[in-house]
C-alpha cells in the first residue's frame, strides 16, 4: 500500500523528493521533533507532546503564528487518515524554513509529518531485561536546549555506534559533569532502597513524555522518588534500573557491570501502561 507524508500541509508519496540544498533542517539541524505513538488511530499522550513541541518552537524563536494545538491535530490527522493508520509511529518535525547561514534571514515555520505502520499497539516489554553499557567518548551539555528533541543528533549517533560495536542493547550517556544523563533513546531511572531516582532536567536529559507518565504514576502510588544528579558509582549500586520512552514504554535492565538487577518497579509501570492501552 502506498503511504503518504505531510510536508507543510500537502500530502506527498513516501519517497518523493522533499528538500533541496537550502534546507536549514538538513544543513544545520535547525528544528525540533516529536516521536508519537498512534494506537487505535489516536496519538497517545498528545497533550504532553504538544507542550514540549511548543516549548521547543518558542525556544528556537520559530514563528508559529496560527499553528496552535488544533492546527497540529488536523495536520496529524491527515497522515493518520490518508494512510489508514491504526497502530503506527509518527515523527513530527518542525524546522525553520528561511534562507541564511548560521544566522537565518527569517523565522518562517516548516514541518514534515511522516509515519511507519505497526502490526500491533503493544509496548515491546522484554521480560528478561536488556543489557546496558556506558558511553564515554563524548558528553552531553546541560543547557536548556538539551531537554528538547532536535535533529542535531550526532552525539546520539556516536553513542548508537558504540552500542552496536560493543554488543549492548542500550548505553548510558553522561553529561558534561560526568553524571548519568539518559540512554541513547530513553530516560533512565534507578531504584535504591525502594526509592526511585532519575536525573533532573538540569542534568541535561530529554524532557521525556514517558518520563512524565512514569513520574505521575509513581506520585499516584505514593512511591518515594527524587529527581537529582546520579553518579556512575551510584548507578552501579542500584537495586533496579529501567528506561522509558514513548514508543517502547518501559524496559528493565537485566544487569549492569556484572550486578544482576531486580525487576519490580519497571514491571509495575509497564502493567499500568498495558492497562492504559486496553
C-alpha positions as CSV (number, residue, x, y, z in Angstrom):
1,X,0.0,0.0,0.0
2,X,1.3,3.4,-1.0
3,X,1.9,5.7,2.1
4,X,2.0,9.5,2.3
5,X,3.9,12.1,4.2
6,X,2.7,15.6,5.1
7,X,5.0,18.4,4.0
8,X,3.8,21.8,5.0
9,X,0.2,20.8,4.7
10,X,0.5,18.9,1.4
11,X,0.4,15.1,1.1
12,X,3.1,13.5,-1.0
13,X,4.0,9.9,-1.7
14,X,6.6,8.5,0.7
15,X,9.9,8.5,-1.2
16,X,9.3,11.7,-3.1
17,X,12.0,14.5,-3.0
18,X,11.0,16.8,-0.2
19,X,14.0,19.0,0.4
20,X,16.6,20.9,-1.6
21,X,20.1,22.1,-0.6
22,X,18.7,25.3,1.1
23,X,17.0,23.3,3.8
24,X,18.1,24.5,7.3
25,X,16.8,21.2,8.8
26,X,19.3,19.4,6.5
27,X,22.2,21.9,6.8
28,X,22.0,22.9,10.4
29,X,19.5,20.7,12.2
30,X,17.6,23.8,12.8
31,X,14.4,22.5,14.4
32,X,12.7,20.2,16.9
33,X,10.7,17.0,16.5
34,X,8.3,14.7,18.4
35,X,8.0,10.9,18.0
36,X,4.4,9.9,18.6
37,X,2.8,6.5,19.2
38,X,-0.6,6.0,17.5
39,X,-2.9,3.4,19.0
40,X,-6.4,2.7,17.5
41,X,-5.9,5.8,15.3
42,X,-5.2,8.2,18.2
43,X,-2.0,9.8,19.4
44,X,-1.1,8.8,22.9
45,X,-0.2,11.4,25.5
46,X,-0.7,14.2,22.9
47,X,-1.1,17.0,25.4
48,X,2.4,16.4,26.8
49,X,3.9,16.0,23.3
50,X,2.3,19.3,22.2
51,X,3.6,21.1,25.3
52,X,7.1,20.0,24.6
53,X,6.8,20.8,20.9
54,X,5.5,24.3,21.7
55,X,8.3,24.8,24.2
56,X,10.9,23.9,21.6
57,X,9.4,26.1,18.9
58,X,9.3,29.1,21.2
59,X,12.9,28.4,22.4
60,X,14.2,28.4,18.8
61,X,12.2,31.5,18.0
62,X,10.4,29.9,15.1
63,X,7.3,31.9,14.0
64,X,4.3,29.6,14.6
65,X,1.5,32.2,14.5
66,X,-1.7,30.4,13.6
67,X,-0.2,27.0,14.4
68,X,-2.0,26.2,17.7
69,X,-2.7,22.8,19.2
70,X,-5.8,22.3,17.0
71,X,-3.8,23.0,13.8
72,X,-1.2,20.3,14.6
73,X,-4.1,17.8,15.4
74,X,-5.6,18.4,12.0
75,X,-2.2,18.0,10.2
76,X,-1.5,14.8,12.1
77,X,-5.0,13.6,11.2
78,X,-4.2,14.0,7.5
79,X,-1.4,11.4,7.8
80,X,-3.3,9.0,10.0
81,X,-6.5,9.0,7.9
82,X,-4.7,9.0,4.5
83,X,-2.5,6.1,5.5
84,X,-5.3,4.2,7.3
85,X,-3.1,4.1,10.4
86,X,-4.5,2.2,13.4
87,X,-1.1,1.4,15.0
88,X,1.8,3.5,13.9
89,X,4.9,5.6,14.9
90,X,4.7,9.2,13.6
91,X,7.5,11.7,13.5
92,X,6.5,15.4,13.5
93,X,9.5,17.6,12.5
94,X,9.2,21.4,12.8
95,X,12.0,23.4,11.3
96,X,13.0,27.0,10.4
97,X,12.1,27.3,6.7
98,X,14.1,30.5,5.9
99,X,17.3,31.1,4.0
100,X,20.6,32.2,5.6
101,X,23.7,30.7,7.0
102,X,24.1,30.3,10.8
103,X,22.2,33.5,11.1
104,X,18.8,32.9,9.5
105,X,17.2,35.6,7.3
106,X,13.8,34.8,8.8
107,X,11.9,32.5,11.2
108,X,9.2,31.1,8.9
109,X,8.0,27.7,10.0
110,X,8.1,24.5,8.0
111,X,7.1,21.0,9.0
112,X,7.2,17.4,7.9
113,X,4.9,14.6,9.3
114,X,5.9,11.0,8.4
115,X,4.7,7.7,9.7
116,X,5.5,4.0,10.0
117,X,2.8,1.4,10.3
118,X,3.0,-1.1,13.2
119,X,1.5,-4.6,13.4
120,X,0.1,-4.1,16.9
121,X,-0.2,-1.5,19.6
122,X,1.5,-3.2,22.5
123,X,4.6,-1.9,24.1
124,X,7.6,-4.1,23.5
125,X,8.4,-5.1,27.0
126,X,11.3,-7.6,27.5
127,X,10.6,-9.8,30.5
128,X,14.3,-10.9,30.5
129,X,15.6,-7.4,30.6
130,X,18.2,-5.7,28.3
131,X,21.9,-5.2,28.6
132,X,23.4,-1.8,29.4
133,X,26.8,-0.2,28.9
134,X,28.3,3.3,29.4
135,X,29.3,5.6,26.5
136,X,32.3,7.8,27.5
137,X,33.6,9.0,24.1
138,X,31.7,12.3,24.4
139,X,29.5,14.1,26.8
140,X,26.1,15.9,26.6
141,X,25.7,19.6,27.7
142,X,23.4,20.6,30.4
143,X,21.8,23.6,28.7
144,X,18.0,24.1,28.4
145,X,18.4,23.0,24.7
146,X,19.4,19.6,25.9
147,X,15.9,19.0,27.2
148,X,14.5,19.3,23.7
149,X,14.4,16.8,20.8
150,X,16.3,18.3,17.9
151,X,17.6,16.9,14.6
152,X,21.1,17.7,15.7
153,X,21.7,14.1,16.9
154,X,25.4,13.4,16.2
155,X,26.0,12.7,19.9
156,X,23.4,10.0,19.9
157,X,24.6,8.6,16.6
158,X,28.1,8.1,18.1
159,X,26.6,6.5,21.2
160,X,24.5,4.2,19.0
161,X,27.6,3.1,17.0
162,X,29.4,2.4,20.3
163,X,26.4,0.4,21.5
164,X,26.4,-1.7,18.3
165,X,30.2,-2.2,18.3
166,X,30.2,-3.3,22.0
167,X,27.1,-5.6,21.7
168,X,24.9,-3.8,24.2
169,X,21.2,-3.4,23.9
170,X,21.5,0.2,25.2
171,X,24.1,2.5,26.7
172,X,24.1,5.3,29.3
173,X,25.3,8.7,28.1
174,X,26.9,11.1,30.5
175,X,26.6,14.8,30.8
176,X,29.4,17.4,30.9
177,X,29.8,16.9,34.7
178,X,30.3,13.1,34.2
179,X,27.0,12.2,35.7
180,X,24.3,9.9,34.4
181,X,22.1,11.8,31.8
182,X,20.0,9.3,29.9
183,X,20.5,6.5,27.3
184,X,20.7,6.6,23.5
185,X,16.9,6.9,23.1
186,X,15.4,6.8,26.6
187,X,15.2,8.4,30.0
188,X,16.8,6.4,32.8
189,X,15.6,5.5,36.4
190,X,17.3,3.7,39.2
191,X,15.9,2.2,42.4
192,X,17.9,2.1,45.6
193,X,16.4,1.0,49.0
194,X,12.9,1.3,47.5
195,X,13.5,4.9,46.3
196,X,13.2,5.7,42.6
197,X,15.7,8.2,41.3
198,X,16.0,9.8,37.9
199,X,18.3,12.6,36.6
200,X,16.8,16.1,37.0
201,X,16.2,18.1,33.8
202,X,19.1,20.4,34.7
203,X,21.3,17.4,34.3
204,X,20.7,17.6,30.5
205,X,18.3,14.8,29.9
206,X,15.5,14.9,27.4
207,X,12.2,16.1,29.0
208,X,10.7,12.8,28.0
209,X,6.9,12.3,27.6
210,X,7.1,8.8,29.0
211,X,9.3,10.1,31.8
212,X,6.4,12.4,32.7
213,X,4.0,9.5,32.8
214,X,6.3,7.4,35.0
215,X,6.6,10.2,37.5
216,X,2.9,10.8,37.5
217,X,2.3,7.1,38.2
218,X,4.9,7.0,41.0
219,X,3.3,10.0,42.6
220,X,-0.2,8.5,42.4
221,X,1.1,5.3,44.0
222,X,2.8,7.3,46.8
223,X,6.2,5.8,45.8
224,X,9.2,7.7,47.1
225,X,11.0,9.3,44.2
226,X,13.6,12.0,43.5
227,X,14.9,14.0,40.5
228,X,18.6,14.8,41.0
229,X,22.1,14.1,39.8
230,X,23.2,10.4,39.7
231,X,26.8,9.3,39.5
232,X,28.1,6.3,37.7
233,X,29.1,4.8,41.1
234,X,25.5,5.2,42.3
235,X,24.1,3.5,39.2
236,X,26.4,0.6,39.9
237,X,24.9,0.2,43.4
238,X,21.3,0.3,42.2
239,X,18.9,-2.5,43.0
240,X,17.0,-1.9,39.8
241,X,17.4,0.2,36.6
242,X,14.8,0.8,34.0
243,X,14.4,3.1,31.0
244,X,11.3,4.8,29.4
245,X,10.4,6.3,26.1
246,X,7.2,6.9,24.2
247,X,7.4,4.1,21.7
248,X,8.6,1.1,23.7
249,X,7.2,2.2,27.1
250,X,9.3,0.8,29.9
251,X,12.4,-1.5,29.7
252,X,14.1,-3.1,32.6
253,X,17.8,-3.6,32.7
254,X,18.8,-7.2,33.4
255,X,22.3,-6.5,34.8
256,X,24.7,-3.6,35.0
257,X,28.5,-4.1,35.2
258,X,28.1,-7.7,36.4
259,X,25.4,-7.0,39.0
260,X,22.1,-8.7,38.4
261,X,19.2,-6.4,38.9
262,X,15.6,-6.6,40.2
263,X,12.5,-6.1,38.0
264,X,9.8,-4.7,40.3
265,X,9.0,-1.1,39.5
266,X,9.6,-1.5,35.8
267,X,7.1,-4.3,35.6
268,X,4.5,-2.4,37.7
269,X,4.9,0.7,35.4
270,X,4.6,-1.5,32.3
271,X,1.5,-3.2,33.6
272,X,-0.1,0.2,34.1
273,X,0.7,1.2,30.5
274,X,-0.7,-2.0,29.2
275,X,-3.9,-1.4,31.1
276,X,-4.0,2.2,29.7
277,X,-3.9,0.7,26.2
278,X,-6.9,-1.5,26.7
